[in-house]
Amino acid sequence: MRPAGPLFHGFAVVSVSAWLLLAAGWLLLRGRLPARPLLLVGRAMLRRRHRAVLADLQPELGRCFVARVGAGVPSDADIGSRLVVLEDGVPLPHAHAAHDDIRRLGGGRYSHWGDNVYFATRDDSDPRTNGRRYTVEER
Amino acid sequence: MSSGAASPDHVVGPHPLLPLLRCPACGGELRRDEDVLRCDCGAGHPIVRGVPRFVPDDAYVGSFSFEWNTHDRTQLDSARGDTMSRDTLHEKTGLDAAQLRGRLVLDAGAGTGRFSEVMADMGARVVGVDLSLAVEAAHRNLRHRGDVLIAQADIGRLPFGPETFDVIVSIGVLHHTPDTRRHFEALVPLLKRGGTIAIWVYPDEGDYRIRNQWIPWTNKIPPRLFYEWCRWFVPFLHRRRGSRLQGLAARLFPYSQQGYGLENDILDVFDGYSPRYHGIHSPAEVIGWFEAAGLVDVREAGPVRTSVRGRRP
């Protein structure tokens, strides 16, 4: 197949995008597409970036601890998280980690999933007793 | 890669698997009369550009004709130099070389012949059929092989006698027919007693459900236009991986990020949204079809949902 010319390519991008936006509107109105991702993005654009100190840290499994972040901050369970976990102000090294890796491997891996952040400290110490401060920041 | 009993442009010469073909109208044997396979019932089935044809056109699968002749080698292991199709075959059917070596296999919905090639490399003799003009791509890819025969035919009306095949596989195809179950049932009589049939169809869950909502809109777009849009859309989102826009798009318009390269993802987005029919089914439903068809040892074939296999007693 010959590659399309720029004119046809531009026409395809504009016309198909317009058609699909129309379809998306219809499907959202009819409740056939999940509206939550769109609401989360809308809210995220309107509010300040989330910053908080992680409190009430609970051991989960293995090297993993869990803390509540709060509802309404988009996570990897929704449209993707932009939350960074900081240990004494320094970002932990591995975001979007698989939960099993956090539990088994630790080493500063973390995941923002639903309303919680699952994380392991950089040296796999217990964050409740190691004297460091854990915060989250949306970037 | 083994090339089997190679004979250049095999259908021009006598292909060793050609005698398997039967008249879909009456089941009679076919004899070759130059570029036509003729039956005593009067039916004639042409051989066009090296491929026996048992349908007058590509019916409702024009989008597949387009995509597989555009991406005729994108998913072919021999062209990619990896084991993408071999791995997919195993994940979705549980079949391996030990179960395929020396067997006569029907690849129902062969596309460009990616799984036919893999199975033939494992030592099987394979007949690949497809309703779309993908058969021309498959023929180009596999015509040097004497252990693979490609034909254009409708799965609901295949040109084979009963109890012909040791193994039948159909991966990602039956849900693109007007009636998934009926087309599955049409395959079962072609299986020998003791033979294995393995299929994978779209599961009724997650991204497939969302895609199902889009299909009535996306399959109205002319294929060439939609394909050109896919060539813009997929790289656009790949460049924005991790952004809110990409996250939002992935939830509302699930798109392919398979990790087999950009061209494969573009192909897969087009493939997922352009077909006329897009059936989705639960594993229990599919297992029920197998059991109702009298198959035994029915089980989920691998880790992929709605991949089911069974044996004809």
Boltz contact constraints between the chains, C-beta under 6 A:
constraints:
  - contact:
      token1: [A, 1]
      token2: [B, 70]
      max_distance: 6.0
  - contact:
      token1: [A, 4]
      token2: [B, 228]
      max_distance: 6.0
  - contact:
      token1: [A, 9]
      token2: [B, 228]
      max_distance: 6.0
  - contact:
      token1: [A, 12]
      token2: [B, 225]
      max_distance: 6.0
  - contact:
      token1: [A, 12]
      token2: [B, 228]
      max_distance: 6.0
  - contact:
      token1: [A, 12]
      token2: [B, 229]
      max_distance: 6.0
  - contact:
      token1: [A, 13]
      token2: [B, 229]
      max_distance: 6.0
  - contact:
      token1: [A, 13]
      token2: [B, 232]
      max_distance: 6.0
  - contact:
      token1: [A, 16]
      token2: [B, 221]
      max_distance: 6.0
  - contact:
      token1: [A, 16]
      token2: [B, 229]
      max_distance: 6.0
  - contact:
      token1: [A, 23]
      token2: [B, 217]
      max_distance: 6.0
  - contact:
      token1: [A, 27]
      token2: [B, 213]
      max_distance: 6.0
  - contact:
      token1: [A, 32]
      token2: [B, 213]
      max_distance: 6.0
  - contact:
      token1: [A, 33]
      token2: [B, 252]
      max_distance: 6.0
  - contact:
      token1: [A, 37]
      token2: [B, 248]
      max_distance: 6.0
  - contact:
      token1: [A, 37]
      token2: [B, 251]
      max_distance: 6.0
  - contact:
      token1: [A, 41]
      token2: [B, 244]
      max_distance: 6.0
  - contact:
      token1: [A, 41]
      token2: [B, 248]
      max_distance: 6.0
  - contact:
      token1: [A, 79]
      token2: [B, 247]
      max_distance: 6.0
  - contact:
      token1: [A, 79]
      token2: [B, 248]
      max_distance: 6.0
  - contact:
      token1: [A, 79]
      token2: [B, 251]
      max_distance: 6.0
  - contact:
      token1: [A, 80]
      token2: [B, 247]
      max_distance: 6.0
